[in-house]
């Protein structure tokens, strides 16, 4: 079976869209990875800088064990000297009770609250965190002070024992260094800009791929419509040349069959054969009429028509067929003001749909018919619970002479679409094998598009 042009165009569109999506994902992934890598690098450099200052504070504390006053003096002098550096905001020691043991600030109020530092998940290894202060965010590097080593006893003439005293036991002290977070935040903003640019480029690629796929589908639809019009034009040329030659002999055959049939007794075999001949002539005449209607639709004779009345009249015409097959009919007609329609042409379309639905339910079922307004449109639906239409046939059901029925002409749905398009509307079909089919006539309510 030949693949329809729309399917081919959809496949080609997917072949273009998939690389565009992959390229966008890869681009965004690289941007995210680069952003995270740069952030980690800057954070590691600043953490090392803060760890160096923490070690200097620790060394001063250890050297000051010979006397508390001297220790306090040395530590305070070192912290005051460090804080004069331009990229330092504060340097503080927090005791086990959550209070500042020592604190040096570049500017008053530039340090964080002692309770906020005490709440940090500190350990013996350096960690960092961005904390907002009263003035600006600060890159805080912190850890617990490692306890000093016990002094060595003995050694060279007891010099070690004489130089250092045994340090008293003390609770863990948190040492925190507040660094200027401007560099880290600038890199973060730069990374966000890069990520946004990468995302924008990626979305542009995806949009371009989707737009290409959309236009390819539009082109495919136009190509299918042109091909359909070409087929109809060919059929019209053929029909115009043959219809007259066919109808004249058919009229003669029907006349002779009627004449000879009347000479036989009702119920006789000869009478039945004559009636079969008359029925076949009528069927051929309908085929010719449908073909002419399909290829050369006549001008619409529009008049204000109540959709519910039109559908009720169509159902009345097929009422006998529904009863014969045990088909239940359900109707739902909303209040719709009269619509400009060619009642005869639209009745022909509805009869085609109703007969198709009835033929799809040879063992009975439910026939649902409805009419309702949808914004500025009128939707008339015919649904059945019959055998349904296979997916591979859905794209061909509007092709002239395509049919899956033994006695079908293949012109019914093609004629329905021609009538709907003449009214400025369209036909939608939803079908599932084994569960039924729903056909919707979507028509304008105010005559636009005609």
C-alpha positions as CSV (number, residue, x, y, z in Angstrom):
1,X,0.0,0.0,0.0
2,X,1.3,3.4,-0.9
3,X,2.2,5.6,2.0
4,X,0.0,8.8,2.0
5,X,1.9,12.1,1.4
6,X,0.9,13.5,4.9
7,X,2.5,10.5,6.6
8,X,5.7,10.9,4.6
9,X,5.8,14.6,5.5
10,X,5.2,13.8,9.1
11,X,8.1,11.4,9.1
12,X,10.4,13.9,7.4
13,X,9.3,16.6,9.9
14,X,10.2,14.2,12.8
15,X,13.6,13.6,11.3
16,X,14.2,17.3,11.4
17,X,12.6,17.9,14.8
18,X,14.5,15.1,16.7
19,X,18.0,16.4,15.9
20,X,16.9,20.0,16.8
21,X,15.6,18.7,20.2
22,X,18.8,16.7,20.8
23,X,21.0,19.7,19.9
24,X,19.0,21.8,22.3
25,X,19.3,19.3,25.1
26,X,23.1,18.8,24.6
27,X,23.6,22.6,24.5
28,X,21.7,23.2,27.7
29,X,23.5,20.2,29.3
30,X,27.0,21.6,28.5
31,X,25.9,25.0,29.8
32,X,24.7,23.5,33.1
33,X,27.8,21.5,33.5
34,X,30.0,24.5,32.8
35,X,28.0,26.6,35.2
36,X,28.4,24.0,38.0
37,X,32.1,23.5,37.3
38,X,32.8,27.3,37.5
39,X,30.8,27.6,40.7
40,X,32.7,24.7,42.3
41,X,36.0,26.2,41.2
42,X,35.3,29.6,42.7
43,X,33.8,28.1,45.9
44,X,36.9,25.9,46.3
45,X,39.3,28.8,45.9
46,X,37.4,30.9,48.4
47,X,37.2,28.0,50.8
48,X,40.9,27.5,50.6
49,X,41.4,31.2,51.3
50,X,39.1,31.0,54.3
51,X,40.8,27.8,55.6
52,X,44.2,29.5,55.5
53,X,42.9,32.3,57.7
54,X,41.3,29.8,60.1
55,X,44.6,28.0,60.5
56,X,46.4,31.2,61.2
57,X,43.9,31.9,64.0
58,X,44.3,28.4,65.3
59,X,48.1,28.8,65.3
60,X,47.9,32.0,67.2
61,X,45.6,30.4,69.8
62,X,48.0,27.5,70.3
63,X,51.1,29.7,70.7
64,X,49.3,31.7,73.3
65,X,49.0,28.9,75.9
66,X,51.8,30.4,78.0
67,X,49.4,33.0,79.4
68,X,45.8,33.9,78.9
69,X,46.5,37.6,78.7
70,X,49.2,37.2,76.1
71,X,47.1,34.7,74.2
72,X,44.2,37.1,74.2
73,X,46.4,39.9,73.0
74,X,48.1,38.0,70.2
75,X,44.8,36.6,68.9
76,X,43.1,39.9,69.0
77,X,46.0,41.6,67.2
78,X,46.1,39.0,64.5
79,X,42.3,39.2,63.9
80,X,42.4,43.0,63.7
81,X,45.3,42.8,61.3
82,X,43.5,40.3,59.1
83,X,40.3,42.2,59.0
84,X,42.1,45.2,57.4
85,X,42.3,43.1,54.2
86,X,39.8,44.4,51.5
87,X,38.1,41.1,50.8
88,X,37.4,40.2,54.5
89,X,34.1,41.2,56.1
90,X,34.5,39.6,59.5
91,X,36.4,37.0,61.5
92,X,34.8,35.5,64.6
93,X,35.1,32.8,67.1
94,X,31.8,31.3,68.6
95,X,31.9,29.3,71.8
96,X,29.9,26.2,72.6
97,X,27.1,28.4,74.1
98,X,26.6,30.2,70.8
99,X,28.2,33.5,71.8
100,X,31.1,35.4,70.2
101,X,34.4,34.7,71.9
102,X,36.1,37.1,69.6
103,X,34.9,39.2,66.7
104,X,36.5,41.5,64.3
105,X,34.5,43.4,61.7
106,X,35.6,45.4,58.6
107,X,32.5,47.6,59.2
108,X,30.2,47.6,62.2
109,X,27.2,45.4,61.5
110,X,28.9,43.5,58.7
111,X,29.1,40.2,60.7
112,X,26.3,37.7,61.0
113,X,24.5,36.9,64.1
114,X,26.3,34.6,66.5
115,X,23.3,32.3,66.7
116,X,23.2,31.9,62.9
117,X,26.9,30.8,63.0
118,X,26.3,28.4,65.9
119,X,23.5,26.8,63.9
120,X,25.7,25.9,61.0
121,X,26.4,22.2,60.6
122,X,30.1,22.6,61.4
123,X,32.7,19.8,61.7
124,X,36.4,19.5,61.8
125,X,36.6,20.1,58.1
126,X,36.1,23.4,56.4
127,X,32.7,24.1,54.9
128,X,31.1,27.2,53.3
129,X,27.7,28.9,53.0
130,X,26.3,32.1,51.6
131,X,24.7,34.1,54.5
132,X,22.8,37.3,54.2
133,X,23.9,40.1,56.5
134,X,22.4,43.5,57.2
135,X,24.5,45.0,54.4
136,X,25.2,42.3,51.8
137,X,25.6,38.6,51.4
138,X,28.8,37.1,52.8
139,X,30.7,34.0,51.7
140,X,31.3,32.3,55.1
141,X,34.0,29.6,55.6
142,X,33.8,27.9,58.9
143,X,34.8,24.8,61.0
144,X,35.5,23.8,64.6
145,X,38.9,24.7,65.9
146,X,41.0,21.5,66.1
147,X,42.2,21.0,69.7
148,X,46.0,21.7,70.2
149,X,48.4,18.8,70.6
150,X,49.5,17.9,74.0
151,X,53.1,19.1,74.6
152,X,55.9,16.6,74.3
153,X,57.6,15.6,77.5
154,X,61.3,14.9,77.7
155,X,63.3,15.3,74.6
156,X,66.3,17.5,74.3
157,X,67.3,18.3,77.9
158,X,63.6,18.8,78.7
159,X,63.3,21.9,76.6
160,X,59.9,21.0,75.3
161,X,58.6,20.4,78.8
162,X,59.9,23.8,79.9
163,X,58.6,25.8,76.9
164,X,54.9,24.7,76.9
165,X,52.3,24.2,79.5
166,X,49.6,21.6,79.4
167,X,46.6,23.3,77.6
168,X,43.5,23.2,79.6
169,X,40.6,21.2,78.4
170,X,38.1,23.3,76.3
171,X,34.8,23.0,74.5
172,X,34.8,23.1,70.6
173,X,35.1,26.6,69.3
174,X,33.7,27.5,65.8
175,X,35.9,29.7,63.7
176,X,34.1,31.6,60.9
177,X,35.6,33.8,58.2
178,X,33.3,36.1,56.2
179,X,34.6,36.8,52.7
180,X,33.3,39.2,50.1
181,X,30.8,37.2,48.1
182,X,30.8,39.6,45.1
183,X,33.1,37.4,43.0
184,X,31.0,34.3,43.6
185,X,27.7,36.1,42.9
186,X,29.1,37.7,39.8
187,X,30.1,34.3,38.4
188,X,26.7,33.0,39.4
189,X,25.0,35.8,37.4
190,X,27.3,35.2,34.5
191,X,26.4,31.5,34.6
192,X,22.7,32.3,34.7
193,X,23.1,34.5,31.7
194,X,25.0,31.8,29.8
195,X,22.4,29.3,30.8
196,X,19.6,31.6,29.7
197,X,21.4,32.1,26.3
198,X,21.9,28.4,25.9
199,X,18.3,27.7,26.8
200,X,17.1,30.4,24.4
201,X,19.2,29.1,21.6
202,X,17.9,25.6,22.4
203,X,14.3,26.7,22.4
204,X,14.9,28.5,19.1
205,X,16.2,25.3,17.6
206,X,13.1,23.4,18.9
207,X,10.8,26.1,17.7
208,X,12.4,26.1,14.3
209,X,12.1,22.4,14.1
210,X,8.4,22.5,15.2
211,X,7.6,25.3,12.8
212,X,9.3,23.4,10.0
213,X,7.3,20.3,10.9
214,X,4.1,22.3,11.1
215,X,4.6,23.9,7.6
216,X,5.6,20.6,6.1
217,X,2.3,19.2,7.4
218,X,0.5,22.2,5.9
219,X,2.2,21.6,2.6
220,X,1.4,17.9,2.8
221,X,-2.3,18.8,3.3
222,X,-2.2,21.1,0.4
223,X,-0.6,18.5,-1.8
224,X,-3.2,16.0,-0.8
225,X,-6.0,18.5,-1.6
226,X,-4.4,19.2,-5.0
227,X,-4.1,15.5,-5.7
228,X,-7.8,15.0,-4.7
229,X,-8.9,17.8,-6.9
230,X,-7.0,16.4,-9.8
231,X,-8.6,13.0,-9.2
232,X,-12.1,14.6,-9.1
233,X,-11.3,16.6,-12.2
234,X,-10.4,13.4,-14.0
235,X,-13.6,11.7,-12.7
236,X,-15.6,14.7,-13.8
237,X,-14.3,14.6,-17.3
238,X,-15.1,10.9,-17.4
239,X,-18.5,11.3,-15.8
240,X,-19.6,14.1,-18.1
241,X,-18.7,12.1,-21.1
242,X,-20.3,8.8,-20.0
243,X,-23.3,9.8,-17.9
244,X,-25.5,10.8,-20.8
245,X,-24.6,7.6,-22.7
246,X,-25.3,5.4,-19.6
247,X,-28.6,7.1,-18.5
248,X,-30.4,6.8,-21.8
249,X,-30.0,3.0,-22.0
250,X,-30.8,2.6,-18.3
251,X,-34.0,4.4,-18.8
252,X,-34.9,2.1,-21.7
253,X,-34.0,-1.0,-19.7
254,X,-36.0,0.1,-16.7
255,X,-39.0,0.9,-18.9
256,X,-38.9,-2.5,-20.6
257,X,-38.4,-4.3,-17.2
258,X,-41.4,-2.5,-15.8
259,X,-43.5,-3.3,-18.9
260,X,-42.7,-7.0,-18.9
261,X,-42.8,-7.3,-15.1
262,X,-46.4,-6.1,-15.2
263,X,-47.4,-9.0,-17.5
264,X,-46.5,-11.7,-14.9
265,X,-48.4,-12.7,-11.8
266,X,-47.2,-11.1,-8.5
267,X,-45.0,-13.5,-6.6
268,X,-44.0,-15.4,-9.7
269,X,-40.3,-16.0,-10.5
270,X,-40.5,-13.9,-13.7
271,X,-42.0,-11.0,-11.8
272,X,-39.2,-11.2,-9.1
273,X,-36.5,-11.2,-11.8
274,X,-38.1,-8.1,-13.4
275,X,-38.1,-6.4,-10.1
276,X,-34.5,-7.3,-9.5
277,X,-33.6,-5.8,-12.9
278,X,-35.5,-2.6,-12.0
279,X,-33.6,-2.4,-8.7
280,X,-30.2,-2.8,-10.3
281,X,-31.1,-0.1,-12.9
282,X,-32.0,2.3,-10.0
283,X,-28.7,1.4,-8.3
284,X,-26.7,2.2,-11.4
285,X,-28.6,5.4,-11.8
286,X,-27.8,6.4,-8.2
287,X,-24.1,5.7,-8.9
288,X,-24.1,8.0,-11.9
289,X,-26.0,10.7,-9.9
290,X,-23.5,10.5,-7.0
291,X,-20.6,10.7,-9.4
292,X,-22.0,13.7,-11.1
293,X,-22.8,15.3,-7.8
294,X,-19.3,14.6,-6.5
295,X,-17.5,16.0,-9.6
296,X,-19.8,18.9,-10.5
297,X,-21.6,20.0,-7.3
298,X,-24.5,22.3,-8.1
299,X,-24.9,25.7,-6.6
300,X,-26.2,25.8,-3.0
301,X,-29.8,26.9,-2.4
302,X,-29.4,28.3,1.1
303,X,-32.3,28.8,3.4
304,X,-32.8,29.2,7.2
305,X,-33.0,25.6,8.4
306,X,-33.5,24.3,11.9
307,X,-30.8,21.5,12.5
308,X,-33.1,19.5,14.8
309,X,-35.8,19.4,12.2
310,X,-33.4,18.3,9.5
311,X,-32.0,15.5,11.6
312,X,-35.4,14.3,12.7
313,X,-36.5,14.2,9.0
314,X,-33.4,12.1,8.1
315,X,-34.0,9.7,11.0
316,X,-37.6,9.3,9.9
317,X,-36.4,8.1,6.5
318,X,-34.2,5.4,8.0
319,X,-36.6,4.5,10.8
320,X,-37.6,1.2,9.1
321,X,-34.0,0.1,8.6
322,X,-33.3,0.7,12.3
323,X,-36.3,-1.3,13.5
324,X,-35.5,-4.2,11.1
325,X,-32.0,-4.5,12.6
326,X,-32.9,-3.8,16.2
327,X,-31.0,-0.5,16.4
328,X,-31.9,1.8,19.3
329,X,-31.8,5.5,18.4
330,X,-30.7,8.2,20.8
331,X,-31.0,11.9,20.0
332,X,-29.7,15.0,21.7
333,X,-30.7,18.3,20.0
334,X,-29.6,21.5,21.7
335,X,-31.5,24.8,21.1
336,X,-29.9,26.1,17.9
337,X,-31.3,29.0,16.0
338,X,-31.9,28.4,12.3
339,X,-28.8,28.1,10.2
340,X,-28.3,28.9,6.5
341,X,-28.1,25.5,4.8
342,X,-29.1,23.8,1.6
343,X,-31.6,21.5,3.2
344,X,-31.7,19.0,0.3
345,X,-27.9,18.7,0.0
346,X,-27.4,18.5,3.7
347,X,-30.2,15.8,4.0
348,X,-28.3,13.8,1.4
349,X,-25.1,14.0,3.4
350,X,-26.9,13.0,6.7
351,X,-28.6,10.1,4.9
352,X,-25.3,8.8,3.7
353,X,-23.9,9.0,7.3
354,X,-27.0,7.3,8.8
355,X,-26.9,4.5,6.3
356,X,-23.2,3.9,6.9
357,X,-23.9,3.7,10.6
358,X,-26.8,1.3,10.2
359,X,-24.8,-0.9,7.9
360,X,-22.0,-1.0,10.5
361,X,-24.4,-2.6,13.0
362,X,-25.9,-5.6,11.2
363,X,-26.6,-7.3,14.6
364,X,-28.1,-4.2,16.3
365,X,-26.6,-1.5,18.4
366,X,-27.1,2.1,19.3
367,X,-27.3,5.0,16.8
368,X,-26.6,8.4,18.4
369,X,-27.5,11.7,16.7
370,X,-26.9,15.1,18.1
371,X,-26.8,18.8,17.1
372,X,-25.2,21.5,19.3
373,X,-23.6,24.9,18.9
374,X,-19.9,25.2,19.6
375,X,-19.0,28.9,19.7
376,X,-19.7,30.2,16.2
377,X,-20.0,26.7,14.7
378,X,-22.7,24.1,14.4
379,X,-21.7,20.5,15.1
380,X,-24.0,17.6,13.9
381,X,-22.8,14.2,15.0
382,X,-23.7,10.7,13.9
383,X,-22.3,7.9,16.1
384,X,-22.7,4.1,16.0
385,X,-21.5,1.2,18.1
386,X,-20.6,-0.9,15.1
387,X,-17.5,-2.6,13.8
388,X,-15.4,0.6,13.4
389,X,-12.8,1.6,10.8
390,X,-9.3,0.1,10.8
391,X,-6.6,2.8,11.3
392,X,-5.0,2.0,8.0
393,X,-8.2,2.9,6.2
394,X,-9.0,6.2,7.9
395,X,-6.8,8.2,5.6
396,X,-8.5,6.7,2.5
397,X,-12.2,6.7,3.4
398,X,-12.8,10.0,1.5
399,X,-11.2,8.7,-1.7
400,X,-13.8,8.1,-4.4
401,X,-14.5,4.4,-5.0
402,X,-12.7,3.3,-1.9
403,X,-15.0,1.0,0.1
404,X,-14.8,-2.0,2.3
405,X,-18.4,-3.0,1.6
406,X,-19.4,-5.7,-0.9
407,X,-22.3,-3.6,-2.2
408,X,-20.8,-0.1,-1.6
409,X,-19.9,2.4,-4.3
410,X,-17.2,4.2,-2.4
411,X,-18.8,7.6,-3.1
412,X,-20.8,8.2,0.0
413,X,-18.2,9.8,2.3
414,X,-16.6,11.6,-0.6
415,X,-20.0,13.2,-1.3
416,X,-20.5,14.1,2.3
417,X,-17.2,15.9,2.4
418,X,-17.9,17.7,-0.8
419,X,-21.3,18.9,0.6
420,X,-19.7,20.0,3.9
421,X,-16.9,21.9,2.1
422,X,-19.5,23.6,-0.1
423,X,-21.1,24.9,3.1
424,X,-17.7,26.1,4.3
425,X,-17.4,23.3,6.8
426,X,-15.4,20.1,7.3
427,X,-15.9,16.5,8.3
428,X,-14.2,14.9,11.3
429,X,-14.2,11.1,11.9
430,X,-13.1,9.3,15.1
431,X,-13.2,5.5,14.9
432,X,-12.0,2.5,17.0
433,X,-12.3,-1.0,15.6
434,X,-14.8,-3.0,17.6
435,X,-16.2,0.0,19.4
436,X,-17.8,2.2,16.7
437,X,-17.4,5.4,14.7
438,X,-18.4,9.0,15.3
439,X,-18.7,11.4,12.3
440,X,-19.0,15.2,13.0
441,X,-20.2,17.7,10.5
442,X,-18.5,21.0,11.6
443,X,-20.4,23.9,9.9
444,X,-20.4,27.7,10.2
445,X,-23.5,29.1,11.8
446,X,-23.4,32.4,10.0
447,X,-22.5,31.5,6.5
448,X,-18.8,32.5,6.7
449,X,-16.3,30.6,4.6
450,X,-18.7,29.8,1.8
